[in-house]
Amino acid sequence: MIKNMLDEFRGLMERKGIVKLPPDRYSRMYYPKWLHLMEFDVERYDIDGFGSAMSMHTTTKMGMELLTISLCPGKGCCLPYLLLDTMAVGKKRCSFVEYYGCGFDGLNDTQLRGVYEKYKGFPDYEEKPGWYIAEREPYSLIKSGEPEQLTSMVKDSLAVYLASIGDSRTEPVYRDHLELFRDRMIREGNPSSKTLNMLLGKEGAERFMKEVIMPISVF
């Protein structure tokens, strides 16, 4: 399931105006470094007129597989920040399609609401409490289900989101909202905090959030 999602993401990243960034120190990481119980493969992209995209595919010796995809409108494109997480372990499958408006009004989200209507009937996944849950847009999808169902949901969410970039205006002030939200994710924590702190240390995890997951353009 996760391989199919990653393949779909890579295919969408081949369109005009998207440039894959060259490998760097984050592209391949291990924990612990001498035992490799967890492996992290990271890919990064620059999207013209929008901002950035990244994927992090995590595999573990314990049988858990994770995929995180972040689409950050760091150039001020008026789409909500999209954070997508999928987990597969044993028979357990879940996908989170999380949209964050970061307190900014006037987002281009009509088509994203349509995707929500299509998939809202999938079983809800019961997640752990977190401050960020209340910050999500109401058309976020936090779902469990069969692999084919979740793959379709993720594929459609990504495709519709990327297709909306060309129809979205740019507002430089939106970058300030994104930056404040990112700072709160660092300060108050997020679902990836524990793993990133373990992998990179506290300061390294903060750099990773700023440079890879949610880079904000400076003009």
N, C-alpha and C positions, 0 to 999 in steps of 0.2 A: 504493500500500500504506500509506504513512505517513498520507496523508489519511484513509483509512478507519479507521486506528487512532485518530487524533485525534478523528474524528467519534464513534467508539464511546466514547471517554473522556468527551467532552463530554456525550453522552447519559446516561452513568452519573452524571455530576455534577448532573443535573437532579432527582435524587430528594430527598425530604423530609429535612431536617436538614443539607443542604449549601448553603452560601451562597458565591456567587462574589464575590470581593473586587473593588473598583473598580480601574480602571487606575492604575498608578503609574509611577515612574521606570524600573522594570524591564520594563514591559510590551512595549516595542518598543525594541530595541537594534541597533546596527550596528557592524561592524568592517571596515575603518577607518571612522571617522565621516564622512570626506569622500569615500569611494569606494564603500562599501556592498558589499564583496565577500562579506560574510556578514551575514545578517539573522536576528534572534532575536525570536520572538514568545512571550511568557510569560503564562500564565494561572494565577491562584492561587485557592484555595478553602479555606474553613473547614468542617470536618466535625464536627458535634455529637457529643460523647462520644468522639471519636477523636483528632483533631489537624488536620492540614493535607494538602492535595494541591496539586501544581503540575504544569504541563506547559511544556516549552520546545521549540518547533519551530524548527529551524535549517535555513535554506536557504543555498546558496552558489552563486557564479557558476561554480564549478568542477564543478558537477553533483552534488555530495554533498548528501544530505538526511538530517537526524537528528531524532529525537524522544526526549526524555527526560521521563519521568513519575516523580514522587516522591510516595509516600504515607507520611507520617511520623506515627506514633502518638504525637505529642508531648504528648497529654493523659494518657498512661499506659495507653492501651488495649493489652491484651496480645496484639497481633498483631506479627509481625516487621516491621521496616522494609522497605518494598518500593521498590526502585529499578529502573526499567524503561527500557532503552535500545534503540532500533532505528536501524539505519543502512542506507541504500540509496545505492549509487554504482555506476554502470555496471550490470553484471549481478550485482553482489555484494549480498546481502541477509542481514542477521542481526538477531536480537532477543535481548536479555539480560533475563530475568526473575530479578532478584536479591533474595533474602530474607536479611536480617541480624537475628539474634536478639540481638546485642550482649551476649552472655554472660548473658542472663536466662533462667531456667528457667520452665517452665509456660506457654509460649505456646500460643495456640489455632491450631494449624496442621494439624489432621486433614484438613480439606477442601482445603487447599493441597497436601498430599501426594497427594491424589486427582488434582489437575490434573497434577502431575508424572508420575504413572503413565500418564495419557492421552497425554502429549506427549514422553515420554522417548525414544521411538524416532526422533525427528527427528534429522538429522545434527548432531553437536556442532560448535560453532565454535571454532577454535583461536585463543585470545586471547593477548595478551602477558602475561607474568608480572606479578603485583602482590600486595602483602601482603594485600589485602582478599579475595582468592580463597579463602584458607583460613578466612576468617571467615564465608563464606556458609553458609546452611543447605543440607543435602544435597538438598533438593527444588527448588533453583534450576534454571532452564532456560537454558542458554547455547547457542543453536541457530542454524543456518542453514537455508535451505529455500526453497520457493516462496512467493511473496507471500501466497497464500490460506492456506497452512499457518501461516505466522507470524502473520498477522492473527487467525486463529482462536485460536492459542495466547495471544496477548496479550489478546484479548477475554475469553476464559474466565478467565484469570488475574486480570484486573481485576474481573470480575463476581463471582467466588467470594470474592475478598479483601474486597470491599465488603460482600457479603452476610454475611460473618463478623463484622462489627463489632458487630452487635446481640447476638451470642452470646458476646462476649468481655468478661471482667471488666476492671476498671481497677485498676492498682497504681501508686501515685505513685512508688515506688522505681524503677520501670522507666524513668522519665524520666531518672534519673541514669545508667543504662546507655546510653541513647540519646545523652545529652550527651557521655559519654566517647568513644563511637564517633565521633560527629561531630567532636570535637576531633582524634581520630586521623586522620580523613579530611582535615582541614585541614592537620594537621602533616606527615603522611607522604604525602599526595597521593592522588588518585583519577583515574579516566579523564577527568574533566572539568576537572581542575586547569589544564592547559596552556591550554585554550581560555578559561576564566574569568579566569585571570591576564592573558592577552593582552587580553581585552575590558575588564576592570574594574580591573586592577592587583592586586597581592597583597592589600592591605587591602580593596579593594572585593570581591574574590572571597571573602574570609573573611566579610564582611558578607552577601553573597549566600547563602552556605552556611547562615549562621545565621538569616537573615530569610526566605529564600524556599524553599530546598531542604529544610532540616531545622529548622524552628522548633520550639523546645521550650517548652511552657507553663510559666509560673512562677506558683506559688500562694502 
